[in-house]
Structure formats: structure tokens, C-alpha cells
Amino acid sequence: MEEKVLVAYATRYGSTREVAGAIAAALQEEGATVDLMRADEVTDTAPYSMVVIGSPVYAGKWLDDALKLVTRHQKNLGRVPVALFAVGILIAEDTPENRQKVEAALDPAVHLVTPVSVGLFAGKLDAKALSFPLRMMLKVMKTPEGDYRDMDAIRRWAKSLPVRNG
Ligand SMILES: Cc1cc2nc3c(=O)[nH]c(=O)nc-3n(C[C@H](O)[C@H](O)[C@H](O)COP(=O)(O)O)c2cc1C
């Protein structure tokens, strides 16, 4: 059976789109046919033998579009392997506490589907793109700034997914 995989993502500033793109490319290298789509553009999950869904974390939460996708397609997603990922700047400082905080953003989704794998990735924060109040807030919270995405780790995770079990 041909493996057709959906990689769906939410994003505000584009860094998670690039993470999703790297995941899609790695899965293609593994021989899968991949559709890469924004979460709010997905209308049907039935054609896929595996579904990967990811979102950045904002204020401790996955973006609504990603959670809505899981909610809308919960029934079908119960029939295929589903992998979830979260992108958060906190992982730039990769401690168990920070991992836990970013992983907690997946809780509402994990309540709806049981993922075969969970990926937690450091993100990218470009303070220049933000409004002054947001910049100040992130400064007060001592949030790291910069691009901490580890594309090798992201690709490794994608290649560990069970694309051949669909
Ligand atoms: C207002 C704001 C709140 C954020 N909150 C969190 C957070 O709670 N935890 C975290 O790990 N990263 C947080 N981040 C960092 C983003 O998750 C990170 O920059 C991510 O790569 C952005 O993805 P995007 O470019 O796809 O929107 C926050 C960023 C902003 C601007």
C-alpha cells in the first residue's frame, strides 16, 4: 500500500511552517507521498495512512487551528497513526522543566488522540517582528531570542515515525 502522509501545521510567523517542511521532506526521503498543508486548510484526513500535526507554543498553548484540526477529525485520527509536535522557544534551553512546559501544550490534543510519537522542538523568535509590548513582555520573562531550530533533530524525529506501518 502506498504511504500517503499528511503533515499539517499552524504558524504565526512562519518558523513552524519550515519545521513542517523539513518533516515532510524527511518523510519523502523515506518513500512516503506527503501532503504539506496549513491546519486550517485540511478538509479531509481519510486519504492518509499517517497524520503529523504540529504547532508553535504561544503562552503555553498550541495554536487553535492545530487543536481544531484534531477536534474536527478526532474519529478518523483514531484509526491511523498520529504524530504530534510542538515548537517552543523554551526548548532553546533544553531542560526537563522546559520540555515539560512545552509538552503540556499538547495536553488538550493528547486528550483527543493517542499519538504514536511526540516531537518537541526549539523554535525561532525574532523580537524585531513583534510589537513593543510583546518585546517588553518577552524581555521581562527572559525569553531567549534567535533561531534555535535544530533541523537535524527534526529530521531524525521525522525519520523515526512509523511510515511503513499504515
Ligand atoms: C507572544 C509570544 C509568546 C510565546 N510563548 C511561548 C511559550 O509559552 N512557550 C514557548 O516555548 N515558546 C513561546 N513562544 C515562542 C514561539 O513558540 C516560537 O517563537 C515559535 O518558533 C514561533 O513559531 P511560528 O514562527 O511558527 O509562529 C512565544 C512567542 C511569542 C512571540
The ligand as a MOL file (V3000), in Angstrom:
LIG
                    3D

  0  0  0     0  0            999 V3000
M  V30 BEGIN CTAB
M  V30 COUNTS 31 33 0 0 0
M  V30 BEGIN ATOM
M  V30 1 C 3.9800 36.2920 22.4160 0
M  V30 2 C 4.7700 35.0200 22.3550 0
M  V30 3 C 4.5290 34.0110 23.2890 0
M  V30 4 C 5.2810 32.8260 23.2490 0
M  V30 5 N 5.0420 31.8590 24.1890 0
M  V30 6 C 5.8290 30.7570 24.2050 0
M  V30 7 C 5.6530 29.7690 25.2200 0
M  V30 8 O 4.7690 29.8440 26.0680 0
M  V30 9 N 6.4950 28.7020 25.2160 0
M  V30 10 C 7.4870 28.5550 24.2750 0
M  V30 11 O 8.2440 27.5740 24.3490 0
M  V30 12 N 7.6570 29.4590 23.2690 0
M  V30 13 C 6.8410 30.5580 23.2280 0
M  V30 14 N 6.9990 31.4800 22.2280 0
M  V30 15 C 7.9630 31.2260 21.1470 0
M  V30 16 C 7.3340 30.6060 19.8960 0
M  V30 17 O 6.7040 29.3940 20.1690 0
M  V30 18 C 8.4470 30.3710 18.8640 0
M  V30 19 O 8.9980 31.6270 18.5430 0
M  V30 20 C 7.9870 29.6700 17.6060 0
M  V30 21 O 9.0990 29.2520 16.8240 0
M  V30 22 C 7.0710 30.5550 16.7690 0
M  V30 23 O 6.5240 29.8070 15.7170 0
M  V30 24 P 5.9310 30.4650 14.3810 0
M  V30 25 O 7.0510 31.2720 13.7450 0
M  V30 26 O 5.5500 29.2840 13.5600 0
M  V30 27 O 4.7570 31.3040 14.7690 0
M  V30 28 C 6.2620 32.6610 22.2440 0
M  V30 29 C 6.4770 33.6700 21.2920 0
M  V30 30 C 5.7440 34.8440 21.3410 0
M  V30 31 C 6.0030 35.9070 20.3070 0
M  V30 END ATOM
M  V30 BEGIN BOND
M  V30 1 1 1 2
M  V30 2 1 2 3
M  V30 3 2 2 30
M  V30 4 2 3 4
M  V30 5 1 4 5
M  V30 6 1 4 28
M  V30 7 2 5 6
M  V30 8 1 6 7
M  V30 9 1 6 13
M  V30 10 2 7 8
M  V30 11 1 7 9
M  V30 12 1 9 10
M  V30 13 2 10 11
M  V30 14 1 10 12
M  V30 15 2 12 13
M  V30 16 1 13 14
M  V30 17 1 14 15
M  V30 18 1 14 28
M  V30 19 1 15 16
M  V30 20 1 16 17
M  V30 21 1 16 18
M  V30 22 1 18 19
M  V30 23 1 18 20
M  V30 24 1 20 21
M  V30 25 1 20 22
M  V30 26 1 22 23
M  V30 27 1 23 24
M  V30 28 2 24 25
M  V30 29 1 24 26
M  V30 30 1 24 27
M  V30 31 2 28 29
M  V30 32 1 29 30
M  V30 33 1 30 31
M  V30 END BOND
M  V30 END CTAB
M  END
